[in-house]
């Protein structure tokens, strides 16, 4: 894929992906020109993963990609651990799945969960009540007064995140570390007021949210939330997002159907060639193809078109 195309794909992704990926994508293409495509061939899977939404990365692809680039730039072979990782790494999801996930990432980046949940009015009232609470204001002032330098470091401060199955990698607190002390106190403050964090002096109340992860779909219900399954979530939108990556149904019946479809695709390829030889066109050609496939003459031409497309994907040889 040309460099221009790579950069265009990065531009379409959330979280400023081009800003922190462009230099290494350029390194990859420069290496390809200098050392030849064979030299960078082992990096092709990582390169493909670099161009998909970070939400579905199973690991920090960027760091591994950079390490592999360093090795090739220095004329060294990829080490056995990296080679093993590349053998284990599956292919990225399809372009259609990546498109859906990329759209979801933009929602997450800007906190616009309203497209997946129907709770805007309920949430707004809760956030407003917290901001106006005198005790909240006193608590926040206590935090600001105790750690003014930490507060001034950035506009948004976030609490420590809870993870899948409530496993938290950064759970240890080193009380001799000033940053750890601040974060611990801030986490306690956020739990007290049901916050995700603070943006300046504005409380960011934890939202009911739906997020994709590399391994599944997480629906987060804040502890304070009185949940109504029918009213609070747009299940159609959530299921569309989740089903994009879910495994296709399996079973004997489905396997037989797949075999039949494959056979029809092969047969249609032969019938297309025969109809061309006979110079058939229009309705006569359609009737000839349907009869050969055992379909009724009134079969929608789109069904035949889908079979032709399917034939291309299975790449059968004739």
C-alpha positions as CSV (number, residue, x, y, z in Angstrom):
1,X,0.0,0.0,0.0
2,X,1.5,3.4,-1.0
3,X,2.5,5.8,1.7
4,X,-0.2,8.3,0.7
5,X,-2.9,5.7,1.2
6,X,-1.5,4.8,4.6
7,X,-1.5,8.4,5.8
8,X,-5.1,8.9,4.5
9,X,-6.2,5.9,6.5
10,X,-4.5,7.2,9.6
11,X,-6.2,10.6,9.1
12,X,-9.5,8.9,9.2
13,X,-8.8,7.3,12.7
14,X,-9.6,8.8,16.1
15,X,-7.1,9.7,18.9
16,X,-4.7,11.7,16.6
17,X,-3.3,8.5,15.1
18,X,-1.4,10.2,12.3
19,X,0.4,12.5,14.8
20,X,2.1,9.6,16.6
21,X,2.2,7.0,13.9
22,X,3.3,8.9,10.7
23,X,7.1,8.9,11.4
24,X,7.3,5.2,11.8
25,X,5.0,4.5,8.8
26,X,7.3,6.6,6.8
27,X,10.3,4.6,8.2
28,X,8.6,1.4,7.0
29,X,8.3,2.7,3.4
30,X,11.8,4.1,3.3
31,X,13.2,0.7,4.5
32,X,11.2,-0.9,1.7
33,X,12.9,1.3,-0.9
34,X,16.4,1.0,0.6
35,X,16.5,-2.7,1.5
36,X,13.9,-4.1,-0.8
37,X,10.4,-5.5,-0.1
38,X,11.7,-8.9,0.9
39,X,13.6,-7.3,3.8
40,X,10.4,-5.8,5.3
41,X,8.1,-8.6,4.4
42,X,8.1,-10.0,8.0
43,X,6.7,-6.6,9.1
44,X,3.7,-6.7,6.8
45,X,1.3,-8.1,9.5
46,X,2.4,-5.3,11.9
47,X,2.1,-2.7,9.1
48,X,-1.5,-3.9,8.5
49,X,-2.4,-3.7,12.2
50,X,-0.9,-0.1,12.3
51,X,-3.6,1.1,10.0
52,X,-6.6,-0.2,11.9
53,X,-8.4,1.3,15.0
54,X,-6.4,1.0,18.2
55,X,-9.5,-0.2,20.0
56,X,-9.0,-3.7,18.5
57,X,-5.3,-3.9,19.0
58,X,-4.6,-6.9,21.2
59,X,-1.3,-5.4,22.3
60,X,0.7,-2.2,21.8
61,X,1.3,-2.8,18.0
62,X,3.2,0.5,17.7
63,X,5.9,-0.4,20.2
64,X,6.4,-3.8,18.5
65,X,6.4,-2.3,15.1
66,X,9.1,0.2,16.2
67,X,11.3,-2.6,17.6
68,X,11.0,-4.6,14.4
69,X,11.9,-1.5,12.3
70,X,15.0,-0.9,14.5
71,X,16.2,-4.4,14.0
72,X,15.9,-4.2,10.2
73,X,17.4,-0.8,10.0
74,X,20.4,-2.2,11.9
75,X,20.7,-5.2,9.7
76,X,19.7,-7.6,12.4
77,X,17.2,-10.5,12.1
78,X,14.0,-10.4,14.1
79,X,14.6,-12.2,17.4
80,X,12.8,-15.5,18.1
81,X,10.4,-14.0,20.6
82,X,9.2,-11.4,18.0
83,X,9.0,-14.0,15.3
84,X,6.8,-16.1,17.6
85,X,4.6,-13.1,18.3
86,X,4.2,-12.5,14.6
87,X,3.2,-16.1,14.1
88,X,0.5,-15.8,16.8
89,X,-0.8,-12.5,15.6
90,X,-4.0,-12.9,13.6
91,X,-4.9,-10.8,10.6
92,X,-6.8,-7.6,11.4
93,X,-10.6,-7.6,11.0
94,X,-12.1,-6.8,7.6
95,X,-12.4,-3.3,6.2
96,X,-16.1,-3.2,7.0
97,X,-15.5,-4.1,10.7
98,X,-12.7,-1.6,10.9
99,X,-15.0,1.1,9.5
100,X,-17.6,0.4,12.1
101,X,-15.0,0.3,14.9
102,X,-13.4,3.6,13.6
103,X,-16.8,5.3,13.8
104,X,-17.2,4.0,17.3
105,X,-13.8,5.3,18.3
106,X,-14.8,8.9,17.3
107,X,-17.8,8.6,19.5
108,X,-15.6,7.4,22.4
109,X,-13.0,10.1,21.8
110,X,-15.6,12.8,22.2
111,X,-17.7,11.1,24.8
112,X,-20.8,11.0,22.6
113,X,-22.3,7.9,24.0
114,X,-25.7,9.3,23.2
115,X,-25.7,7.4,19.9
116,X,-25.7,4.1,21.9
117,X,-27.5,5.1,25.0
118,X,-30.7,7.0,25.7
119,X,-29.8,8.7,28.9
120,X,-28.8,12.3,28.0
121,X,-31.4,14.1,30.2
122,X,-30.9,11.8,33.2
123,X,-27.1,12.2,33.0
124,X,-27.3,16.0,32.6
125,X,-29.4,16.4,35.7
126,X,-27.0,14.3,37.8
127,X,-23.9,16.1,36.5
128,X,-25.5,19.5,37.3
129,X,-26.5,18.4,40.8
130,X,-22.9,17.4,41.6
131,X,-21.4,20.6,40.3
132,X,-23.8,22.7,42.4
133,X,-23.3,20.6,45.6
134,X,-21.5,22.8,48.3
135,X,-19.8,19.7,49.7
136,X,-18.4,18.7,46.3
137,X,-17.0,22.2,45.9
138,X,-15.3,22.0,49.4
139,X,-13.8,18.6,48.6
140,X,-12.5,19.8,45.2
141,X,-11.0,22.9,46.8
142,X,-9.2,20.7,49.4
143,X,-7.7,18.6,46.5
144,X,-6.6,21.7,44.6
145,X,-5.1,23.4,47.7
146,X,-3.2,20.2,48.7
147,X,-1.7,19.5,45.2
148,X,-1.7,22.7,43.2
149,X,1.3,21.7,41.0
150,X,-0.3,18.4,40.0
151,X,-3.6,20.1,39.2
152,X,-1.8,22.7,37.0
153,X,0.0,20.0,35.0
154,X,-3.0,19.3,32.7
155,X,-6.5,20.3,32.0
156,X,-8.2,16.9,32.5
157,X,-7.4,14.6,35.4
158,X,-8.8,11.1,35.3
159,X,-9.3,8.5,38.0
160,X,-7.6,5.2,37.7
161,X,-9.6,2.9,35.5
162,X,-11.2,-0.4,36.5
163,X,-10.7,-3.1,33.9
164,X,-12.2,-6.3,32.5
165,X,-13.1,-8.6,35.4
166,X,-12.1,-5.7,37.6
167,X,-8.4,-6.6,37.1
168,X,-6.3,-3.4,37.6
169,X,-2.6,-3.6,36.5
170,X,-1.6,-0.3,38.1
171,X,-3.2,-1.0,41.5
172,X,-0.1,-0.7,43.7
173,X,0.5,2.5,45.6
174,X,4.0,3.6,46.5
175,X,3.3,6.2,49.2
176,X,6.9,7.6,48.9
177,X,5.9,8.7,45.3
178,X,4.2,12.1,45.3
179,X,2.3,11.2,42.1
180,X,1.0,8.1,43.6
181,X,-0.2,10.0,46.7
182,X,-2.1,12.5,44.5
183,X,-3.7,9.8,42.4
184,X,-4.8,7.8,45.4
185,X,-6.5,10.8,46.9
186,X,-8.0,11.8,43.6
187,X,-9.4,8.3,43.1
188,X,-11.0,8.4,46.5
189,X,-12.5,11.8,45.6
190,X,-13.9,10.5,42.3
191,X,-15.5,7.5,44.0
192,X,-17.1,9.7,46.5
193,X,-18.7,11.8,43.8
194,X,-19.2,9.1,41.1
195,X,-16.7,10.8,38.7
196,X,-14.6,9.7,35.8
197,X,-12.4,12.8,36.4
198,X,-12.2,16.6,36.4
199,X,-11.9,19.0,33.5
200,X,-10.6,22.1,35.1
201,X,-13.2,22.8,37.8
202,X,-15.9,20.8,35.9
203,X,-16.9,17.4,37.3
204,X,-17.0,14.6,34.7
205,X,-19.6,12.3,36.1
206,X,-19.1,8.7,35.1
207,X,-21.4,7.8,32.2
208,X,-23.3,4.8,31.2
209,X,-21.2,3.7,28.3
210,X,-20.6,1.0,25.6
211,X,-17.1,0.3,24.5
212,X,-15.5,-2.2,22.2
213,X,-12.3,-3.9,23.4
214,X,-9.9,-6.2,21.5
215,X,-11.8,-9.2,23.1
216,X,-15.4,-8.1,23.3
217,X,-18.0,-5.5,24.0
218,X,-18.2,-3.9,27.5
219,X,-21.3,-2.2,28.8
220,X,-20.5,-0.1,31.9
221,X,-23.2,0.8,34.3
222,X,-22.2,3.4,36.9
223,X,-22.7,2.4,40.5
224,X,-25.1,5.3,41.1
225,X,-27.3,4.5,38.1
226,X,-30.9,3.2,38.4
227,X,-30.8,1.1,35.2
228,X,-33.7,0.5,32.9
229,X,-32.7,-2.1,30.3
230,X,-35.5,-1.1,27.9
231,X,-35.1,2.6,28.1
232,X,-31.4,3.3,28.8
233,X,-29.7,1.5,25.9
234,X,-30.1,1.6,22.1
235,X,-29.8,-2.2,21.8
236,X,-30.1,-2.2,18.0
237,X,-27.1,0.1,17.7
238,X,-25.1,-1.9,20.4
239,X,-25.9,-5.2,18.7
240,X,-24.9,-3.9,15.3
241,X,-21.5,-2.9,16.7
242,X,-21.0,-6.2,18.5
243,X,-22.2,-8.4,15.7
244,X,-19.7,-6.8,13.3
245,X,-17.0,-8.9,15.0
246,X,-18.9,-11.9,16.4
247,X,-18.1,-15.3,15.0
248,X,-20.4,-16.6,12.3
249,X,-22.7,-19.4,13.3
250,X,-21.4,-22.9,12.9
251,X,-22.9,-26.3,12.5
252,X,-23.6,-29.2,10.1
253,X,-26.5,-27.4,8.4
254,X,-24.4,-24.2,7.9
255,X,-21.5,-26.2,6.6
256,X,-23.8,-27.9,4.0
257,X,-25.1,-24.5,3.0
258,X,-21.6,-23.2,2.5
259,X,-20.7,-26.2,0.4
260,X,-23.8,-25.7,-1.8
261,X,-23.0,-22.0,-2.2
262,X,-19.5,-22.8,-3.3
263,X,-20.8,-25.4,-5.8
264,X,-23.3,-22.9,-7.1
265,X,-20.6,-20.2,-7.5
266,X,-18.4,-22.7,-9.5
267,X,-21.4,-23.7,-11.7
268,X,-22.4,-20.1,-12.3
269,X,-18.9,-19.3,-13.5
270,X,-19.2,-22.1,-16.1
271,X,-22.8,-21.1,-17.1
272,X,-21.7,-17.5,-17.6
273,X,-19.0,-18.7,-20.0
274,X,-21.5,-20.9,-21.8
275,X,-24.1,-18.1,-22.1
276,X,-21.5,-15.8,-23.6
277,X,-20.6,-18.5,-26.1
278,X,-24.3,-18.8,-27.0
279,X,-24.5,-15.0,-27.3
280,X,-27.5,-14.9,-24.9
281,X,-28.5,-11.6,-23.4
282,X,-31.2,-10.0,-21.2
283,X,-34.0,-12.2,-20.0
284,X,-33.0,-15.2,-22.2
285,X,-29.6,-15.2,-20.5
286,X,-31.1,-14.9,-17.0
287,X,-33.5,-17.7,-17.7
288,X,-30.6,-19.9,-19.0
289,X,-28.5,-19.2,-15.8
290,X,-31.4,-19.9,-13.4
291,X,-32.3,-23.2,-15.2
292,X,-28.7,-24.3,-15.0
293,X,-28.5,-23.5,-11.3
294,X,-31.9,-25.1,-10.5
295,X,-33.3,-21.7,-9.5
296,X,-36.8,-20.4,-10.4
297,X,-36.7,-18.1,-13.4
298,X,-38.0,-15.2,-11.3
299,X,-34.8,-15.3,-9.0
300,X,-33.5,-11.8,-8.3
301,X,-30.5,-11.1,-10.5
302,X,-28.8,-9.7,-7.3
303,X,-28.6,-13.3,-6.0
304,X,-26.5,-14.3,-9.0
305,X,-24.4,-11.2,-8.6
306,X,-23.7,-12.2,-5.0
307,X,-22.6,-15.6,-6.1
308,X,-20.2,-14.1,-8.6
309,X,-18.7,-11.9,-5.8
310,X,-18.5,-14.9,-3.6
311,X,-16.6,-16.8,-6.3
312,X,-14.0,-14.0,-6.4
313,X,-13.5,-14.3,-2.6
314,X,-12.9,-18.0,-2.6
315,X,-10.4,-17.7,-5.5
316,X,-11.3,-21.0,-7.2
317,X,-9.1,-22.2,-10.0
318,X,-10.6,-23.4,-13.3
